[in-house]
Amino acid sequence: MIYRSNRKLTAFILSLCLFISSFGVAFGADNASDVKGHWAEKQMTHWISKNWIQGYEDGSFKPENSITRAEFMALVNRSFDVKTTAGANFKDLKSTDWSYNDVMKAVGAGYIEGYEDQTIRPANKINREEAVVMISRLLKLDSSVNASTGFKDEGQISAWSRGAVNAAVAKHFVDGYSDKSFQPKKEITRAEAVVMLDRALPAQDNKVVYSQEGTYGPTSGSATQAGDVVIDGPGIKLQNTLIEGDLLLASSIQEGDVYLSNITVKGTTTINGGGSNSVHITNSVLNRVLIDKKDGTIRVVLEGTTNVQEATVQTQTILETASGTVVNNLTANEVIEVKGQGTLNSVTLNAAAKGSTFEKQPGKLDGAGASASSVTGSTGGGSSRGSIYSQMGTVSGYVYDYKLSKDNAVNKGIAGVTVSVYSGASAAGTVIASVSTDSDGKFNVSLVPGTYSLAYKENGYLPASRTVTVTAGQLVQADTVELAHNTLFVRARDITSGSQQRVFGAIVTVTVNNQTFIEESNVDGAMLFDLPEGTGVASVTAEGYEDAVSAPFEIKSGENTTITVFMIPKATTISGVVYDYETGVKQSGVTVAVYQMTSSSEKLVNTFFTDDNGSYTANLKPWMHYRLQFTKSGYAIGDTPIYVNIRPAAYTYDRAMANTVIYGNVTNSSSSSLAGVRVTAVGQATYSTVTDLYGNYTFFNLPAGSYVLAASKEGYDSITTSAYDLKVEGTVRPTIRLTEIPAN
């Protein structure tokens, strides 16, 4: 019998990229011999698979090696997809340096500025506190809170980095060591850098920053923001939005105004900016509010039906409350002045809040500073109105058997599955609730509002987990979970030259107990569910490779089995015809030289001639970089652009020979090739062409003489090069870089 999974993994098809101008050999995670068993194995393996970081040519990763400032910037730019560049001049950085573009991106993104002596020191090793400051600036974390981190060497953290370290630790982007130290001056290792950035990535993906004055959010209905929101300037109105994460009113608001209307924030609302007119909050629901402006007094106005569950005041504050507003619990660590007829159910005034005043008596008032506070107006009692966050929500879910579902069983639910509830988005720490599925595989659990991780476990099945957000007073349907008895994960790898490149689009055929199962691999491999228990083998076929068969393996219930099948590539060839550009006559006797390229040098690996029909064939090793050079008396030397052989295959490249040739490549300021650029050669006459898909342009058989090149494309500043002297049987190879026109 042959089974093809009805939950096929989507095949990843890697397109052929013929001409690029960057180098570097990426080594697969399987080849990083010193990653296995490392504390950061999971993150490092993921980063290697994404090509955000690379291993060394000896097959190692060297996770404990330190890295330079420039290398850290490169990791940030790759993982966070930083593209915006800025012009900057540093004494110790040249435009020809490998790190130049990454430094310019870092400056453009605002997370690096340089030193007072106009240096950037790219080759210096970066320490832990420097790395944290870069990430804090990139993510615009609020660094104004100067609370204790609890590290025993806290005093060694520099003043300029303390706020950033506090913010990063609070977000769990970085941790201390087991001895409760932070070691801010310690050079950060490759593993530590990967883990720090990996933890920070979700904050970038889920964060929205509003920095330009204007109104944001729908005019009606409600939008949902899954992550955090930052208001980064004055004059901003945010409306009709549910924020699943935190809301930050940044210190960059300064003395300006911000307006929140019909906003619900499930996380913490932090107010670091605003002045005497300041923050207006209307018809909104806020879970926790922290008012903490670094300098001066701030005024916060609650209007309509605004409801605040908890508020903490760290700075002198004027709080204005309309009659329909409610603050359930307020703690003041500085003097506050509360105006209006809003309801404060419970207020705690600590010693520093002595002298606070209330226009309306709170329902409950206590704390060391309470005796010196006064009521200036009505003595109305506390409200009986409760917070919506005190209401419970209900999570309902369903767990079914993967194999029963595949076999179209009438009842595929699994009874007795333990569903453990953890607070937060990961299944770690303390279980706060636990339930079991009923005979139909269903369960219900009541929880207070918040985000939870649900862990599913049952004997004989592989565990699973899901994340759910509970809303007050509502029934939330958790994602349906399918549990498999076992899985087989088959990785197809190219073993060429000792590396283990992934083989894309491989077809995996697994035979267990005389039953056959077929799956197509994605970028990482093929996953097959619920195979029969017993011994089996896997056969793998892929275009450009010899067929391969795995060693025998055993499938066990309740376990995941992972195997790697190494594949040998078939011969890789480049062939074509060389002809005269003007007449089209095929050219015999053309010398074809093949150079293998590295990031710093090239090596001649083969030389041969075209045959009587002008044909040639070059046999190449896969996964390498090559340059082909064509020469014949009476013609200009012809080079291909850098050729990247992405995978084993046969490729065709015809070559025109001409008396003179001008060719090159046009890129943007980030060195990415630009298609559709108009390139004009101006000399004895004017000639024009357009760059191809890879940014390449060519002029054949122009009269010998002096030429300047002009390049233009909409959205970019036009450029005219200096003069080039084109000689008979000569070649000119200019590369042109265009600069993007900034958006208004």
Summary of the structure (lengths in Angstrom):
residues: 744
radius of gyration: 32.5
end to end distance: 63.8
largest distance: 106.4
contacts: 2420
relative contact order: 0.07
helix: 13%
strand: 39%
